[in-house]
């Protein structure tokens, strides 16, 4: 039986919070099934340039993680997200995701969610803090 904190019944795409019609870029080896499921949910292909609602990026090292933060931060909308996926503890190539947090903070991002993607990978989501988001014309 699912509880408020039991997310095992949710798909990886549901956990990632990706919505239809979003402009999403996917990079790295996120897996064919996740790529397919993401495309199905957004109802379009992935984008490769311009402003993004979100990005889902698999990294294999802390250096790749830092590079992803630098590359995607300028392109993510203020209300967007950057999911960085890494290998889980116990897997070859494991990365402690908490070591990505200081570099994200330097770029004006905070971590606000983690989730399991599959048996081998997990993700950490970075967003612009509400206090740093630009006010829209609606005020």
N, C-alpha and C positions, 0 to 999 in steps of 0.2 A: 504494500500500500504506500502510495506517495505521500510524503509529508511536505510541509512548507520548505524544508531544507533538503529534500530529496529530489535531485534533478536528473536521476537516472532515466526517467521516462522521456526526457527532452532530447531532441537530436542536437548534433554539434552546431548546426546552423541556428537553431532556436537559442542555444546557449550564447552564441555570438551576437545575437540580436540584429542580424541582417534583415532588412525589410525590402519589399518590392520597390523597384524603380530607383534604388540607390545607386550612386556612382561609386563602384567598389573596384579596387585593384587588388590582385592576388599575386604574390611573389614567392618564389622558393617552392620546395617540394611539400606542398600541403596535402598531397594525395589526390588521386583521380576522383575518388568518391566525394570528397569535400568540395573540390572544384565543381563537379557536376551539380551537387546539391546547392551550392551558392548561386550558380548561374540560374538554376531552376527557380529559386526564391526571388532573385532580383528581376528575373524575366528579361534579361539582356546579357550581352557579353560584358567582359571586364573592360575597364578603361585603362589606358596606359599613360595618360597625360592629363594635365589640368587639375582643377579642384576635385576633391574626393569627399564623399560622405564617410567613407571608411576604407581601410586597407587591412588585409589579412596576410601576414608575412611570416614564413618559416625561416628561422635562423639556425645556423649550426655552430655559432661561436658568439662570445660576448662582443667581439669586434664587429661581426655582422649585425648584431643587435643594435650597437651604437650607430652603425652606418644607417640602418633602417630608421632609427629615430631621427637622425639628421635629414635623411632623404624625404621622409613622409610628413614630418611636422609642418613644413611650409604649405603643403598641399591639402592638409586635413581641415575641413570646415570647423569653425569654432564649436559646433555641436556634433562634430564627427568623432571618429574613434580610430585607433590603431591597435589591432590585435597582433601581438608578437607571439608566435608559436615556437615552442622548444621541445626537446626530448624530455621525458619524465625522468625523475630520479630512478636509478637502477638501469636505465637504458644507456647504450653507448652514445657518447656525445651529450650527456646530460649537462644542462646549464641551469644554474640557480637564477631564476627569474628576478629575484630581489636585487641582484647585482645590476640589473638594467635600470632600476628606479632612480638612482642619482643622476644618470645621464638624461633621463626623461625630465626630471625636475629642472635641470639646467636649460632645457628647451621649452619650459612652460607647460609641461604635461604632468599629470598625476596618474597613478595606477588606481583603478577603482573596481576591478573584478578579475578573478581568475576562473578558469574552468578546464575540465577535462575534455579533450577533443576525441581521443580514442585510447587504446591501451598503451600506446607509445608516446603520445604527445599531449601537451597541455598548453593553454594560452593565458596571456596576461593582457588586459585591456588598458590602454592609456588614452586619456581624454584631456581637453583643456578645462581647467577648473572654472566653474561658473563665474567666479569673481573676475577672471581674466578674459571672459568672452566679450566681444564687441557687442554693444547694444544695437539692435536692429532699428529700422525706421519706425516701427510700431512702438518702440520705447519700452 
